């Protein structure tokens, strides 16, 4: 036996592989969602408690199955690994999360002015009738699993292969497309960009989970207030002048936090591309 020179492999995933992982997620979601509907005896478009539970569990289980499947396909050598904690976790960062979420949500409310279709809205409003389901799935399971998949796996590997703007943009795009709704896809893609930048600076999936949880908690809490759910647009809730002022304050808050993090936190080591964006693997082959 003799050892060949080190074979250079790209870290997982490449851009092409990230699309493949996203495709597997959609396929597995459709399969598990169909099984859940069949077991609940429901039809698409009906939203009883049993069907909501089945669809919600299938959605989260599909992420777990997808992670297992792409891990097998990637191989141990290229797998980025799963880690919750980053190297730059300061208590100040956790204290800033509520301000980040509020500023982000105020700025993202601009998307509602486009009046884009949101077919998933009725499902979320139905879920709001069951607080335990809403909290367990929407405010806990979904943020944890989605952040592990999109930031802890896809973005972590993409940052090893590409410039930060490309890697963050790709993971944000896939995160938005996952929600399968024009209005929600735009908002979640922009949110994904913020989450991606937060991960790039800190290497912490835990911080991303915290921001995602707070965002969902705020959003779902709003769904339980009739005044908010019945409003045609943002100006049914606040005056144009107050809204513009809120946008200015939110932009200033987000910019100030980003400036502070940019000055005090170098990019996390796991976010820095390796040489040639690759890893070296020694292959041992039989000699003849």
One Martini backbone bead per residue (centre of mass of N, CA, C, O) as a GRO file, in nm:
protein
  288
    1UNK     BB    1   0.099   0.035   0.020
    2UNK     BB    2   0.017   0.375  -0.087
    3UNK     BB    3   0.040   0.725  -0.078
    4UNK     BB    4  -0.115   0.973  -0.198
    5UNK     BB    5  -0.158   1.266  -0.258
    6UNK     BB    6  -0.326   1.515  -0.161
    7UNK     BB    7  -0.670   1.565  -0.175
    8UNK     BB    8  -0.871   1.820  -0.297
    9UNK     BB    9  -1.157   1.945  -0.122
   10UNK     BB   10  -1.446   2.080  -0.090
   11UNK     BB   11  -1.639   2.223   0.105
   12UNK     BB   12  -1.940   2.185   0.267
   13UNK     BB   13  -2.096   2.358   0.040
   14UNK     BB   14  -2.161   2.430  -0.259
   15UNK     BB   15  -2.367   2.592  -0.454
   16UNK     BB   16  -2.484   2.340  -0.586
   17UNK     BB   17  -2.526   2.181  -0.316
   18UNK     BB   18  -2.725   2.382  -0.188
   19UNK     BB   19  -2.947   2.326  -0.394
   20UNK     BB   20  -2.966   2.026  -0.337
   21UNK     BB   21  -3.045   2.048  -0.037
   22UNK     BB   22  -3.303   2.209  -0.095
   23UNK     BB   23  -3.439   1.994  -0.270
   24UNK     BB   24  -3.450   1.777  -0.052
   25UNK     BB   25  -3.626   1.938   0.143
   26UNK     BB   26  -3.874   1.960  -0.039
   27UNK     BB   27  -3.921   1.661  -0.092
   28UNK     BB   28  -3.944   1.568   0.205
   29UNK     BB   29  -4.176   1.759   0.278
   30UNK     BB   30  -4.384   1.642   0.082
   31UNK     BB   31  -4.383   1.353   0.185
   32UNK     BB   32  -4.444   1.410   0.490
   33UNK     BB   33  -4.696   1.584   0.442
   34UNK     BB   34  -4.863   1.361   0.304
   35UNK     BB   35  -4.860   1.167   0.541
   36UNK     BB   36  -4.990   1.357   0.749
   37UNK     BB   37  -5.258   1.397   0.596
   38UNK     BB   38  -5.338   1.099   0.583
   39UNK     BB   39  -5.340   1.044   0.893
   40UNK     BB   40  -5.550   1.294   0.946
   41UNK     BB   41  -5.770   1.300   0.711
   42UNK     BB   42  -5.686   1.524   0.512
   43UNK     BB   43  -5.681   1.829   0.330
   44UNK     BB   44  -5.594   2.058   0.135
   45UNK     BB   45  -5.706   2.349   0.327
   46UNK     BB   46  -5.719   2.208   0.601
   47UNK     BB   47  -5.718   2.327   0.976
   48UNK     BB   48  -5.699   2.135   1.192
   49UNK     BB   49  -5.532   2.034   1.457
   50UNK     BB   50  -5.423   1.766   1.346
   51UNK     BB   51  -5.313   1.891   1.081
   52UNK     BB   52  -5.127   2.102   1.204
   53UNK     BB   53  -4.948   1.907   1.357
   54UNK     BB   54  -4.862   1.731   1.120
   55UNK     BB   55  -4.737   1.954   0.942
   56UNK     BB   56  -4.538   2.068   1.151
   57UNK     BB   57  -4.380   1.807   1.208
   58UNK     BB   58  -4.300   1.749   0.913
   59UNK     BB   59  -4.136   2.008   0.870
   60UNK     BB   60  -3.920   1.948   1.094
   61UNK     BB   61  -3.842   1.657   1.015
   62UNK     BB   62  -3.728   1.728   0.732
   63UNK     BB   63  -3.469   1.859   0.839
   64UNK     BB   64  -3.349   1.615   0.980
   65UNK     BB   65  -3.342   1.429   0.732
   66UNK     BB   66  -3.170   1.615   0.554
   67UNK     BB   67  -2.921   1.623   0.730
   68UNK     BB   68  -2.868   1.320   0.720
   69UNK     BB   69  -2.849   1.293   0.408
   70UNK     BB   70  -2.623   1.508   0.343
   71UNK     BB   71  -2.416   1.379   0.528
   72UNK     BB   72  -2.386   1.117   0.363
   73UNK     BB   73  -2.309   1.258   0.088
   74UNK     BB   74  -2.057   1.425   0.183
   75UNK     BB   75  -1.902   1.327   0.417
   76UNK     BB   76  -1.677   1.352   0.669
   77UNK     BB   77  -1.452   1.537   0.541
   78UNK     BB   78  -1.674   1.778   0.446
   79UNK     BB   79  -1.808   1.821   0.705
   80UNK     BB   80  -1.871   2.099   0.917
   81UNK     BB   81  -2.047   2.058   1.145
   82UNK     BB   82  -2.185   2.090   1.483
   83UNK     BB   83  -2.235   2.417   1.643
   84UNK     BB   84  -2.343   2.649   1.876
   85UNK     BB   85  -2.080   2.783   1.958
   86UNK     BB   86  -1.889   3.068   1.964
   87UNK     BB   87  -1.602   3.270   2.013
   88UNK     BB   88  -1.796   3.559   2.035
   89UNK     BB   89  -1.956   3.533   2.326
   90UNK     BB   90  -2.144   3.790   2.452
   91UNK     BB   91  -2.369   3.937   2.657
   92UNK     BB   92  -2.423   4.184   2.474
   93UNK     BB   93  -2.547   4.028   2.237
   94UNK     BB   94  -2.801   3.928   2.386
   95UNK     BB   95  -2.899   4.217   2.472
   96UNK     BB   96  -2.936   4.307   2.154
   97UNK     BB   97  -3.162   4.131   2.027
   98UNK     BB   98  -3.425   4.296   2.072
   99UNK     BB   99  -3.329   4.541   1.903
  100UNK     BB  100  -3.283   4.387   1.641
  101UNK     BB  101  -3.572   4.282   1.603
  102UNK     BB  102  -3.726   4.549   1.603
  103UNK     BB  103  -3.571   4.683   1.373
  104UNK     BB  104  -3.620   4.468   1.161
  105UNK     BB  105  -3.937   4.465   1.165
  106UNK     BB  106  -3.979   4.756   1.083
  107UNK     BB  107  -3.828   4.738   0.809
  108UNK     BB  108  -3.995   4.483   0.697
  109UNK     BB  109  -4.279   4.628   0.679
  110UNK     BB  110  -4.246   4.736   0.387
  111UNK     BB  111  -4.343   4.478   0.239
  112UNK     BB  112  -4.654   4.521   0.299
  113UNK     BB  113  -4.687   4.756   0.078
  114UNK     BB  114  -4.698   4.545  -0.172
  115UNK     BB  115  -4.927   4.330  -0.151
  116UNK     BB  116  -4.856   4.037  -0.131
  117UNK     BB  117  -4.899   3.722  -0.144
  118UNK     BB  118  -5.019   3.501   0.151
  119UNK     BB  119  -5.100   3.174   0.183
  120UNK     BB  120  -4.990   3.119   0.492
  121UNK     BB  121  -5.159   3.302   0.683
  122UNK     BB  122  -5.395   3.111   0.767
  123UNK     BB  123  -5.224   2.905   0.915
  124UNK     BB  124  -5.110   3.098   1.131
  125UNK     BB  125  -5.385   3.191   1.242
  126UNK     BB  126  -5.470   2.907   1.330
  127UNK     BB  127  -5.229   2.858   1.522
  128UNK     BB  128  -5.304   3.099   1.719
  129UNK     BB  129  -5.532   2.919   1.866
  130UNK     BB  130  -5.258   2.745   1.959
  131UNK     BB  131  -5.018   2.825   2.170
  132UNK     BB  132  -4.856   2.562   2.208
  133UNK     BB  133  -4.800   2.515   1.908
  134UNK     BB  134  -4.677   2.789   1.843
  135UNK     BB  135  -4.440   2.768   2.043
  136UNK     BB  136  -4.316   2.486   1.986
  137UNK     BB  137  -4.277   2.536   1.675
  138UNK     BB  138  -4.242   2.850   1.600
  139UNK     BB  139  -4.047   2.929   1.876
  140UNK     BB  140  -3.851   2.660   1.866
  141UNK     BB  141  -3.809   2.437   1.648
  142UNK     BB  142  -3.769   2.611   1.395
  143UNK     BB  143  -3.523   2.785   1.481
  144UNK     BB  144  -3.330   2.555   1.544
  145UNK     BB  145  -3.335   2.392   1.273
  146UNK     BB  146  -3.293   2.624   1.069
  147UNK     BB  147  -3.017   2.722   1.184
  148UNK     BB  148  -2.860   2.464   1.151
  149UNK     BB  149  -2.898   2.445   0.842
  150UNK     BB  150  -2.843   2.744   0.724
  151UNK     BB  151  -2.595   2.820   0.921
  152UNK     BB  152  -2.447   2.556   1.044
  153UNK     BB  153  -2.409   2.440   0.738
  154UNK     BB  154  -2.435   2.604   0.477
  155UNK     BB  155  -2.283   2.866   0.559
  156UNK     BB  156  -2.028   2.743   0.673
  157UNK     BB  157  -1.938   2.618   0.401
  158UNK     BB  158  -1.959   2.867   0.212
  159UNK     BB  159  -1.739   3.036   0.367
  160UNK     BB  160  -1.505   2.837   0.271
  161UNK     BB  161  -1.556   2.907  -0.060
  162UNK     BB  162  -1.657   3.213  -0.021
  163UNK     BB  163  -1.758   3.503  -0.011
  164UNK     BB  164  -1.958   3.647   0.215
  165UNK     BB  165  -2.173   3.764   0.018
  166UNK     BB  166  -2.231   3.496  -0.126
  167UNK     BB  167  -2.295   3.313   0.115
  168UNK     BB  168  -2.517   3.486   0.248
  169UNK     BB  169  -2.698   3.516  -0.003
  170UNK     BB  170  -2.757   3.215  -0.049
  171UNK     BB  171  -2.879   3.144   0.230
  172UNK     BB  172  -3.103   3.362   0.216
  173UNK     BB  173  -3.245   3.265  -0.038
  174UNK     BB  174  -3.319   2.980   0.064
  175UNK     BB  175  -3.474   3.076   0.314
  176UNK     BB  176  -3.694   3.224   0.153
  177UNK     BB  177  -3.793   2.991  -0.038
  178UNK     BB  178  -3.897   2.794   0.185
  179UNK     BB  179  -4.176   2.969   0.239
  180UNK     BB  180  -4.359   2.982  -0.025
  181UNK     BB  181  -4.392   3.316  -0.028
  182UNK     BB  182  -4.371   3.621  -0.142
  183UNK     BB  183  -4.383   3.787   0.120
  184UNK     BB  184  -4.213   3.594   0.304
  185UNK     BB  185  -3.958   3.556   0.128
  186UNK     BB  186  -3.850   3.842   0.140
  187UNK     BB  187  -3.835   3.876   0.448
  188UNK     BB  188  -3.661   3.614   0.509
  189UNK     BB  189  -3.420   3.689   0.333
  190UNK     BB  190  -3.345   3.944   0.492
  191UNK     BB  191  -3.319   3.798   0.760
  192UNK     BB  192  -3.099   3.599   0.658
  193UNK     BB  193  -2.883   3.817   0.621
  194UNK     BB  194  -2.861   3.891   0.919
  195UNK     BB  195  -2.800   3.608   1.025
  196UNK     BB  196  -2.548   3.566   0.849
  197UNK     BB  197  -2.386   3.802   0.963
  198UNK     BB  198  -2.390   3.709   1.256
  199UNK     BB  199  -2.239   3.445   1.200
  200UNK     BB  200  -1.985   3.564   1.067
  201UNK     BB  201  -1.899   3.730   1.331
  202UNK     BB  202  -1.948   3.474   1.560
  203UNK     BB  203  -2.019   3.155   1.503
  204UNK     BB  204  -2.329   3.158   1.621
  205UNK     BB  205  -2.614   2.971   1.647
  206UNK     BB  206  -2.738   3.069   1.913
  207UNK     BB  207  -2.787   3.364   1.831
  208UNK     BB  208  -2.969   3.298   1.590
  209UNK     BB  209  -3.186   3.156   1.751
  210UNK     BB  210  -3.260   3.393   1.934
  211UNK     BB  211  -3.353   3.584   1.709
  212UNK     BB  212  -3.564   3.393   1.583
  213UNK     BB  213  -3.742   3.356   1.831
  214UNK     BB  214  -3.814   3.654   1.880
  215UNK     BB  215  -3.943   3.703   1.608
  216UNK     BB  216  -4.169   3.486   1.627
  217UNK     BB  217  -4.294   3.584   1.890
  218UNK     BB  218  -4.377   3.862   1.781
  219UNK     BB  219  -4.543   3.770   1.535
  220UNK     BB  220  -4.745   3.572   1.680
  221UNK     BB  221  -4.855   3.780   1.880
  222UNK     BB  222  -4.981   3.963   1.659
  223UNK     BB  223  -5.194   3.740   1.559
  224UNK     BB  224  -5.373   3.781   1.842
  225UNK     BB  225  -5.448   4.069   1.720
  226UNK     BB  226  -5.709   4.207   1.556
  227UNK     BB  227  -5.594   4.483   1.465
  228UNK     BB  228  -5.354   4.357   1.304
  229UNK     BB  229  -5.507   4.139   1.121
  230UNK     BB  230  -5.722   4.364   0.993
  231UNK     BB  231  -5.516   4.517   0.856
  232UNK     BB  232  -5.431   4.630   0.544
  233UNK     BB  233  -5.211   4.828   0.660
  234UNK     BB  234  -4.990   5.020   0.838
  235UNK     BB  235  -5.192   5.284   0.827
  236UNK     BB  236  -5.407   5.144   1.028
  237UNK     BB  237  -5.202   5.187   1.285
  238UNK     BB  238  -5.027   5.424   1.163
  239UNK     BB  239  -4.891   5.702   1.081
  240UNK     BB  240  -4.683   5.818   0.846
  241UNK     BB  241  -4.499   5.982   1.035
  242UNK     BB  242  -4.449   5.758   1.247
  243UNK     BB  243  -4.333   5.552   1.048
  244UNK     BB  244  -4.088   5.709   0.950
  245UNK     BB  245  -3.964   5.743   1.230
  246UNK     BB  246  -3.933   5.437   1.284
  247UNK     BB  247  -3.743   5.382   1.046
  248UNK     BB  248  -3.513   5.566   1.137
  249UNK     BB  249  -3.462   5.435   1.412
  250UNK     BB  250  -3.413   5.147   1.308
  251UNK     BB  251  -3.174   5.211   1.120
  252UNK     BB  252  -2.993   5.333   1.340
  253UNK     BB  253  -2.985   5.086   1.525
  254UNK     BB  254  -2.872   4.880   1.325
  255UNK     BB  255  -2.619   5.045   1.245
  256UNK     BB  256  -2.494   5.066   1.529
  257UNK     BB  257  -2.464   4.764   1.586
  258UNK     BB  258  -2.296   4.695   1.336
  259UNK     BB  259  -2.062   4.887   1.399
  260UNK     BB  260  -1.981   4.759   1.670
  261UNK     BB  261  -1.929   4.471   1.563
  262UNK     BB  262  -1.719   4.547   1.346
  263UNK     BB  263  -1.510   4.666   1.559
  264UNK     BB  264  -1.508   4.414   1.788
  265UNK     BB  265  -1.554   4.177   1.561
  266UNK     BB  266  -1.417   3.935   1.420
  267UNK     BB  267  -1.421   3.697   1.223
  268UNK     BB  268  -1.486   3.392   1.246
  269UNK     BB  269  -1.290   3.124   1.190
  270UNK     BB  270  -1.528   2.956   1.044
  271UNK     BB  271  -1.560   3.213   0.821
  272UNK     BB  272  -1.283   3.146   0.700
  273UNK     BB  273  -1.127   3.073   0.435
  274UNK     BB  274  -0.964   2.838   0.305
  275UNK     BB  275  -0.740   2.726   0.115
  276UNK     BB  276  -0.916   2.736  -0.173
  277UNK     BB  277  -1.173   2.632  -0.020
  278UNK     BB  278  -1.028   2.374   0.122
  279UNK     BB  279  -0.959   2.027   0.174
  280UNK     BB  280  -0.748   1.775   0.297
  281UNK     BB  281  -0.710   1.438   0.162
  282UNK     BB  282  -0.608   1.120   0.228
  283UNK     BB  283  -0.525   0.871  -0.004
  284UNK     BB  284  -0.550   0.515   0.006
  285UNK     BB  285  -0.383   0.306  -0.222
  286UNK     BB  286  -0.316   0.060  -0.412
  287UNK     BB  287  -0.026  -0.102  -0.520
  288UNK     BB  288   0.129  -0.233  -0.837
   0.00000   0.00000   0.00000
